[in-house]
Amino acid sequence: MNSILFIHSAGPQEGREGSQLLAHYLKKECVNTHNIIHPAMPSPLDPYYAEWRKVIRRTLDLVEGEVTLIGHSLGGSVLLKFLAEEEVNIPINKLISIAAPFWGINKEWQRKDFILHSNISEKNPDVPNIFFLHSKLDAIVPIEHMQRYSKHFPQAKFIELEGDAHLFTDGLPMLVELLKEV
């Protein structure tokens, strides 16, 4: 069974908050096809990259075989930064970034520990399938963030979703479709 590492968003992650409903949807839809690994990231109300990096490293060191990486909101930008700066010794089948902020895009998005280096797309040529999903009318992380990523990842597929969803509390069928693609 293939493994998926799902990294959640920042903010409250209890019950129906944050990425919890999206993670639950993913687990329900992929119960027979994937092993979903969904670690609780440290201090989601006041996150720091170094702490999240350690959890991702420890988790990936335990994964055997191929893995698909999925990051929601902050989780997407953290995975991209991790891949740009760290060596990964297992094959990555797909990277799917959902509604990820592009840190440094303007004054409101200036957390230095999350900002990517300019060579981000060069660091991980071994990731064969990279997808960015973002709602056109996302009010939390505007679509301009995904458009900025498109300048750095010309090999990726960028999918603009209808509507204004950021948390995807009713699920994300496009995500399941991407997981089924070979």
N, C-alpha and C positions, 0 to 999 in steps of 0.2 A: 504494500500500500504506500502510495506517495505521501510525503509529508508537506504540510503547509505551516509556515511560521507566520502568525498574524500578530502584528504590533499595533496596539490600540492608540487612540488619540490622547491628547492632554485633557485635563479637566476631570471632574468626578467620574468614576467608573463603577459605581455601585448600582445594583439592580438594573434599571432600565436607562441608566445614564451613559453618556459618552458613546463608546464603540460597542457596548455590551449587546445591544439588540442586533447589530450587524454581525458580531461574532457568533451569536446564537443562531442567526439565520444561516451563516456559513457552515456551522457545525451540522445543522439539520439537513441542509442540501447536499452535503458532502460526506455524510456519515458512512456510506458504503464505498467511497472511492479515495478518501484522504484521511490521514491522521492529522488532526488540527492541533497545533501547539499554540497556545494563547497565554503567554506569561503575563502576570501582573507587573507592569513597569513601575519603578520606584517614583514616589513623589509626583503623581500625575498633575496635582494642583500647582506644583512649582518644579517642573522638570528640568533636569540638567543632562546634557548630552553624555557626559562621561559616565553617569550612572546607568543610563539606558544602554550605552555601548557595552558595558560589562555584562548586562543581562543577555543581550543579543549574542555576545561572544560565548558565554557559558551555554546558552541554549543551542547554538549552532554546533558547538563542540560535541553535543550529545546526539545530534541527528546523524543517522546512517543513511546513505544513499542520497538520491536527488531530492532537492527541496524547492518549493515555490515560496517566494517571499511576498507577503501582502502587508502593506502599511496603510493605515487610515489616518488622515489628517497629519498631526505631528508624527505619527508612526511612519508615514510614507517618507517624510523628509529625513527622519532619523535613519531609516534603512538606506536611503540614497547616500547620505553622508557616510554611514558605516561602510558601504561598498566602495566608496571613493577613497577611503583611508585605511581599510583593513584588508588583510589577506584572508580569503575564504577558501578552505581546503576541501569543500564538497561541491558537487555540481549543482548549479542553480538553474532550474528549468525556466522559471518565469519570475519576473518582478512586476508586481501590480501595485501602483501607487494611487490611492483614492483620496481626492480632495486635499492634496498635500500643499502646505504653504512653501513658498520659495523665500527663504529668509534673506533679508537685505534688499528686498524689492522696493521698499519705501520706508519712511520714518516709523511706521507702525509695526513693521516686521524686522526688528533689529537685534534679535538675540544672537550675539556673536558666536556662542558655542554651537549653534545650529547652522550657521552659514556654510555653504559648500564652497570648495575651491574651484577655480576656473577650469580645471582639467577633469571635471567629474565624469564626463562621458568617455574619456580615454582610459580610465582606471579599470573598467570592468567590461572589456570586450567579450568575456566568456559568458555573459548573460544573454542567451539567444533571443529571448522574448521579453520586451519591456513595454508595459502598458501604463498609461496615465488616464484615469477616469476623473471627471470633474463636472459638476452640475453647472449649466450655463448661468444660472441666477443664484449661485451659492452666495449668501450674504455674510457668512463667517470667513471663508477663504475665497475671495473673488476669483473668477475664471482667469484673470490676468496672471495668476500664479502658474497655472498649467501652461499658459502661453509662453511664459518665461522659460519653463523647462524645455519647451520644444526647441529652443535655440541651442540647448546643450545636449540634447538627445535626438539627433536627426534619425537614428535607427528605430526609435520607439514609435508606437502607435498611440495617438492621442484621441480620446473619445469624449466628446462633449455630450453630456447627458441632459435631457430635457428637465426643466423644473428647477427648484431651488434647494433640493436636499443637500444636506451636509452630513448628517448622522445616519441617513438611510435606515431609519427605524422600521420601515416596512420591507427591508431587504434590498438586494441589488442583483436582479436577474442577469444583468450584463456580466457581473463578476463570475457567476456560475458558468455562463457560456464561455468565458475566457479560460476557465479552468478545464473545460472539456476539450478545448482546442489542443491539437497535437503540436 
